[in-house]
Amino acid sequence: MASNQPLPKNSIAVIAPHYCTPYQVDLYFAKNVFVAEGNNLGVFDINGNNIFKVQSTGKRRRILVDAAGVPVVSLQEKRFSAHDRWKVYRGDSSDSKDLLFDVKRTRFAQLRTQLDVFLASNTAQRVCDFKIKQKYRKESGFIYQGDSQKIIAEMHEKQTVVPGNNVLGKDTFSVTTCPNVDYVFVIALRVVLYEINMVGEAMGLGADEEGGGGGDGGGDCACGDGGGGGGGC
C-alpha cells in the first residue's frame, strides 16, 4: 500500500512520505479479533489483510506496529493534564526528540467530541495544525487540516470490518483517508480518539459509542472543503 512516487506539493506526510498514496485509502479497525487479542485493535485494508496492530504496553500507552511487528509510532497519554492529552512519538520512543505531534481534547459533550492536533514544530500551539470533529452516532465525523474546513479523512461507524470478509470483532469502525494524506498519521489519530472515547464511556460522560452507529463505512470520502460534502476523492 505504501507509495514511492514523488509527492505533490499539497501532500500531508507526518509519519513518513511513503504512507501517502495518490488514491484514497479505506482502513478498518476491530477489537478482539484473532490478530489483536484482549482489548487491542487490529487495522485492516480493504481486502481484509491485517496491516497494523495496536499493542498495549502500559495502562495508558499504545504502540502501533506494522505487519512484521516493527513499531511505527507510540502513543502516550499525558497524565495529570487538565485536558485529555496524548503525545505521539516515532517508533517505540517516548523521548521528546522523537515527538511527532500532540493531541488535546477541546470539547467533550454528549453530541460532539473535538480534538486539536499540534505538530511537534508548533511549539506555541496557538493554532492547531489539524482538528478532529466527531458527532454522536452520526457519520462519525471528519479530520480537518488546520482550523479550516479542508477535510483530509472521514471517519465511519461500521458493523462489519470488510464486506464479504469474515474478519469480525468488537468495536468495529473504519476511516477513509484522502489522496496524498499520510494514512498512518490518520490511523494514529483515530486510535487516540478511540482511547479518549473509551475513557469517556467508562466515566459515563456520553462519549460516542464506538462500533454501534451502523454507518455504511468506506466508499467515497468527502475530501476537500466543506463540512462533509466537498468534492469526492
Protein Blocks (a to p, Z undefined) as FASTA:
>chain_A
ZZcbdcdfkbccfkbmklpcfbdcdddddehiaklghjbdcdddfkopafbdcddfbfkb
ccdddfkopafbdcdddehiabdcddddehjbfbfklpfbdcddfbdcfkbccdddddfk
lmnomacfbdcdddehiaopacdehjbfbdfbdcdddfbfbghiabdcehiadddddehi
afklmmmmmmmmmmmmmmmmmnonopacehilopnggaidfededehlaccZZ
